[in-house]
Amino acid sequence: MREYPAPIQTLVALLERLPGVGPKTALRYVFFLLKEAKTTVPALVTALQSLEQALRPCRLCRTYTTDELCDVCRDPRRDPSTLCVVADARDVGTIGAAGFQGRFHVLGGTISPLEGMGPDALELHTLTARLQEDRSIHEVILAFNPDPDGETTMLYLSRLLHAFPVKVSRLARGLPVGADLEFADEATLGDAIKRRWEV
Ligand SMILES: [Zn+2]
């Protein structure tokens, strides 16, 4: 990479941090952007800035939104009795697409001892505050990847939520062990939601 000027090296290094992008792909992107310096680049800069400036966490569920409340939390047709707890805001779209009609709570990650991520780093206080205030919630569905961090998080949550008068369930084992929710097809995920079991 030393044969390229510093601005190219810097951008390659940044793009390589994106999931699934290696050095060759990063370099291809940079040379594409150099050709698009007057068109795509300014639009990309604006879009990247608005990610930081225009988005904020929803007051209730902590997903990304441009308003105080996100579309799901504002939608009166949503079933207020079921709350699906997920790791990332991305999972809201995945589980919504699988036909889930309730509401969500985004923890912002999973408990991961290997990565030094403890419960304090997660949106747990907002979840418990929500359960205390909103008595229409009767069931909490834990929808995490069936991997070690997901299992640790679900175990922690099931203990934490014992203090509340809600049924706690988790997705059925239709999902392959170690599978990522993101890659499960909608029918499989929809089935795993329907066949959820109480913990
Ligand atoms: Zn929301």
Residues whose N, C-alpha, C, O or C-beta is under 5 A from the ligand:
A	BS01	ZN	C58 L60 C61 R62 L69 C70 C73
